[in-house]
Amino acid sequence: MKTFDLSEILGDHLLNNTFCGNCESEISGVCVDSREVKENNVFVAITGVKTDGHMYIPKAVELGASAVVCENEKEYEINEERR
């Protein structure tokens, strides 16, 4: 499976969002549904009409997200030792 550098995928979008994790991390996918997060995925928390993806950041990290991109300024901790 090919992996990518997060900055390659998100580019300038990193400037407009809050980012937690290591920008140099290799990632294997991007996910907006926390239930589908796999090891080394980036979870993108989106505020939707029915639910707020920010509520699911802890679960995404627990499932193996190596980074999180979100809209709000709250700081989320990514456990670097897990990798």
Secondary structure, DSSP 8 states (H G I E B T S, - for coil): ---EEHHHHHTTHHHHSEEEE-TT-EESEEES-GGG--TTEEEE--B-SS-BGGGGHHHHHHTT-SEEEESS-------GGG-
